[in-house]
Amino acid sequence: MSEYNVKKLRRTNNGRIIAGVCSGIGEYVGIDANLIRIGLAIATLFGGLGVGVYAAGWLLMPEEGRDTSIVQDLFDKQQAKSTWQDHTDYSGEQKPQQ
């Protein structure tokens, strides 16, 4: 299978109401996004699980046209910051690498 035929779970711009989570899931699964919205609304009314699922989707699903999610961007930024701090001493000068 070529990379163009692989189906990817993404937050979509087309059909987006808030963040595109439901429309992305609907497109991926092949059902109407409104059914997913109704399901999440019902889950929210009966225990609040729908809000958590939607928030997790928002954070973990990459946006259409991007390769990384919000969480992955934060991890990468933190890793770059810690790598920079590991190679810099408190005076701001670079430490020699071993």
C-alpha positions as CSV (number, residue, x, y, z in Angstrom):
1,M,0.0,0.0,0.0
2,S,1.4,3.4,-0.9
3,E,1.4,6.2,1.6
4,Y,-1.3,8.0,-0.4
5,N,-3.8,5.2,0.2
6,V,-3.3,5.0,3.9
7,K,-6.2,6.4,5.9
8,K,-5.1,8.8,8.7
9,L,-7.0,10.0,11.7
10,R,-6.9,13.8,11.5
11,R,-8.9,16.8,12.8
12,T,-10.5,18.1,9.6
13,N,-11.1,21.7,8.4
14,N,-14.1,20.6,6.3
15,G,-17.2,20.2,8.6
16,R,-15.4,21.6,11.6
17,I,-17.6,23.1,14.4
18,I,-15.1,23.5,17.2
19,A,-11.9,21.7,16.6
20,G,-12.7,19.2,13.9
21,V,-12.5,16.1,16.1
22,C,-16.0,14.7,15.3
23,S,-15.7,15.5,11.6
24,G,-12.2,13.8,11.5
25,I,-13.5,10.7,13.3
26,G,-16.5,10.6,11.0
27,E,-14.4,10.9,7.9
28,Y,-12.0,8.2,9.2
29,V,-14.8,5.8,10.2
30,G,-17.0,6.6,7.2
31,I,-20.1,7.8,9.1
32,D,-21.8,11.2,9.5
33,A,-20.0,13.5,12.0
34,N,-23.3,14.5,13.5
35,L,-23.8,10.9,14.8
36,I,-20.5,11.2,16.6
37,R,-21.5,14.6,17.9
38,I,-24.8,13.1,19.2
39,G,-22.9,10.2,20.8
40,L,-20.5,12.6,22.6
41,A,-23.4,14.8,23.7
42,I,-25.2,11.8,25.2
43,A,-21.9,10.6,26.9
44,T,-21.5,14.1,28.3
45,L,-25.0,14.1,29.8
46,F,-24.6,10.6,31.4
47,G,-21.4,11.0,33.3
48,G,-19.4,13.7,31.5
49,L,-17.2,11.2,29.5
50,G,-18.0,13.0,26.2
51,V,-16.1,16.1,27.2
52,G,-13.0,14.1,28.2
53,V,-13.1,12.1,25.0
54,Y,-13.4,15.3,22.9
55,A,-10.6,17.0,24.8
56,A,-8.3,13.9,24.3
57,G,-9.1,13.9,20.6
58,W,-8.3,17.6,20.4
59,L,-4.9,17.1,22.0
60,L,-3.9,13.8,20.4
61,M,-5.2,14.0,16.9
62,P,-3.1,16.1,14.5
63,E,-4.8,18.8,12.5
64,E,-5.3,18.3,8.8
65,G,-2.1,19.2,6.9
66,R,0.1,18.6,9.9
67,D,2.1,15.5,11.0
68,T,2.1,16.1,14.8
69,S,-0.6,16.7,17.4
70,I,-0.6,19.4,20.1
71,V,0.7,17.0,22.7
72,Q,3.6,15.9,20.4
73,D,4.5,19.5,19.7
74,L,4.7,20.1,23.4
75,F,6.8,17.1,24.0
76,D,9.2,18.1,21.2
77,K,9.4,21.6,22.5
78,Q,10.2,20.4,26.0
79,Q,12.8,17.9,24.7
80,A,14.5,20.6,22.7
81,K,14.5,22.9,25.7
82,S,16.0,20.2,28.0
83,T,18.6,19.3,25.4
84,W,19.6,23.0,25.1
85,Q,19.8,23.2,28.9
86,D,22.0,20.1,29.1
87,H,24.6,21.7,26.8
88,T,24.6,25.1,28.4
89,D,25.9,26.0,31.8
90,Y,24.5,28.7,34.2
91,S,26.7,31.4,32.7
92,G,25.1,31.0,29.3
93,E,28.2,29.4,27.8
94,Q,28.1,26.1,26.0
95,K,29.6,23.1,27.8
96,P,32.0,21.0,25.8
97,Q,30.3,17.9,24.6
98,Q,31.9,14.6,25.7
